[in-house]
């Protein structure tokens, strides 16, 4: 393996970079569909810089990760092991799931929380090429009127919102940009 | 230098990650109380340990921090927390509401409307709005799960039966997005209308009770009431004696042994800004404003 690639690519200035990356995640989750810039991570392909930064910011030994088929490479596993120390697990046990949309389906395999603890649910990090083609209109908490956004599929997110307060939350990552879609957002196809 | 031996914003990285994950879940489920492993902070419970942990998890080096206690920038609690973050996070601090990017507050929402890019962090003593009605956590959790909020309406009804009006004047319960009943922390009910539709991110931290919850911007927040007894935000029926404002929330101050009193804005930054603009009140010193 390329040891250098695995040992490098973390935040150069961990406490400060992580704080800035978290702020991007916070703004993203608070304002669904709005794209935020998130930088500082250089993970091995196929992990995007944005997905890598989210993992460096939020994942650790207490948050098991599921890797989609395309992302389940030795380099990615080793990079996560070294930088996050997070165990790699099956989909139903995961706190975070990383992959392209096709590799994460069916999303019914992920934890959606319980009626008393809806926070015990998975967060998906969906790798995308870009967010240019807007396919849905979003409304709900965090959105003043409505917001258009790209989603790889509509039905899964309509169903997820219908389960509120249960459900999974999603981050969409492309290059060094992310936006989020919490379960509270109502989704309709454009 | 002691402060340099601490991590940025005092807390260690593992703790901040845990708090950050709780904050994101809180935003995803508005009004739901997310349990978190609250840490001992170098200040006693009741002094804002929950708010301090949330602020520490959110701060970035570029932030400008404002801390208010009952609206005031210059009280012990506010000054100590501001100094704490000046030392441990080296962030800029301010008393001006519009300049701040993060505002930690104890029991008030600033008078000036907040904007996008601002985060309001509340210090919360008792996060569970049903706690005084049902002491068992296992029960209140089930009540939230089942959306069983009848007890809260009975409590408000008993207020009406006994006092002729809903007597709750602070920590007035709200319903978030038609789902979770939430304690807005002990803010006066005068501030309740500012909870909903707010452009800023609102985060709530309860240190002793180990709970975090949140309101994303523009969230629908409704104060509980009855059709025939609608919710009424209330304030003292006076104008501020220093700046003359008739719309701000007022503190009543006893000024001598004869029982004379004055009313002043609880939001000190709002009041001094208005005085600086030349507004005067009943007790303004003549000539001093010039």
HADDOCK unambig.tbl for C-alpha pairs under 7 A between the chains (distance, minus, plus):
assign (segid A and resid 15 and name CA) (segid B and resid 8 and name CA) 6.18 0.50 0.50
assign (segid A and resid 15 and name CA) (segid B and resid 13 and name CA) 6.91 0.50 0.50
assign (segid A and resid 16 and name CA) (segid B and resid 60 and name CA) 6.67 0.50 0.50
assign (segid A and resid 16 and name CA) (segid B and resid 61 and name CA) 6.89 0.50 0.50
assign (segid A and resid 19 and name CA) (segid B and resid 58 and name CA) 6.76 0.50 0.50
assign (segid A and resid 19 and name CA) (segid B and resid 59 and name CA) 6.66 0.50 0.50
assign (segid A and resid 19 and name CA) (segid B and resid 60 and name CA) 5.44 0.50 0.50
assign (segid A and resid 20 and name CA) (segid B and resid 60 and name CA) 5.77 0.50 0.50
assign (segid A and resid 23 and name CA) (segid B and resid 58 and name CA) 6.52 0.50 0.50
assign (segid A and resid 26 and name CA) (segid B and resid 24 and name CA) 6.36 0.50 0.50
assign (segid A and resid 29 and name CA) (segid B and resid 24 and name CA) 6.51 0.50 0.50
assign (segid A and resid 29 and name CA) (segid B and resid 27 and name CA) 6.55 0.50 0.50
assign (segid A and resid 29 and name CA) (segid B and resid 28 and name CA) 6.82 0.50 0.50
assign (segid A and resid 30 and name CA) (segid B and resid 27 and name CA) 6.03 0.50 0.50
assign (segid A and resid 30 and name CA) (segid B and resid 201 and name CA) 6.88 0.50 0.50
assign (segid A and resid 30 and name CA) (segid B and resid 216 and name CA) 4.91 0.50 0.50
assign (segid A and resid 30 and name CA) (segid B and resid 217 and name CA) 6.64 0.50 0.50
assign (segid A and resid 57 and name CA) (segid B and resid 17 and name CA) 6.77 0.50 0.50
assign (segid A and resid 58 and name CA) (segid B and resid 17 and name CA) 5.49 0.50 0.50
assign (segid A and resid 58 and name CA) (segid B and resid 21 and name CA) 6.46 0.50 0.50
assign (segid A and resid 115 and name CA) (segid B and resid 145 and name CA) 5.08 0.50 0.50
assign (segid A and resid 116 and name CA) (segid B and resid 141 and name CA) 5.84 0.50 0.50
assign (segid A and resid 116 and name CA) (segid B and resid 142 and name CA) 6.06 0.50 0.50
assign (segid A and resid 116 and name CA) (segid B and resid 145 and name CA) 5.03 0.50 0.50
assign (segid A and resid 119 and name CA) (segid B and resid 25 and name CA) 5.91 0.50 0.50
assign (segid A and resid 119 and name CA) (segid B and resid 34 and name CA) 6.67 0.50 0.50
assign (segid A and resid 141 and name CA) (segid B and resid 216 and name CA) 5.93 0.50 0.50
assign (segid A and resid 141 and name CA) (segid B and resid 217 and name CA) 6.67 0.50 0.50
assign (segid A and resid 141 and name CA) (segid B and resid 218 and name CA) 6.02 0.50 0.50
assign (segid A and resid 141 and name CA) (segid B and resid 219 and name CA) 4.58 0.50 0.50
assign (segid A and resid 142 and name CA) (segid B and resid 216 and name CA) 4.82 0.50 0.50
assign (segid A and resid 142 and name CA) (segid B and resid 217 and name CA) 4.48 0.50 0.50
assign (segid A and resid 142 and name CA) (segid B and resid 218 and name CA) 5.36 0.50 0.50
assign (segid A and resid 142 and name CA) (segid B and resid 219 and name CA) 6.14 0.50 0.50
assign (segid A and resid 143 and name CA) (segid B and resid 217 and name CA) 6.98 0.50 0.50
assign (segid A and resid 143 and name CA) (segid B and resid 218 and name CA) 6.14 0.50 0.50
assign (segid A and resid 144 and name CA) (segid B and resid 218 and name CA) 5.45 0.50 0.50
assign (segid A and resid 165 and name CA) (segid B and resid 29 and name CA) 6.35 0.50 0.50
assign (segid A and resid 182 and name CA) (segid B and resid 28 and name CA) 4.87 0.50 0.50
assign (segid A and resid 183 and name CA) (segid B and resid 28 and name CA) 6.22 0.50 0.50
assign (segid A and resid 184 and name CA) (segid B and resid 28 and name CA) 6.13 0.50 0.50
assign (segid A and resid 184 and name CA) (segid B and resid 29 and name CA) 6.48 0.50 0.50
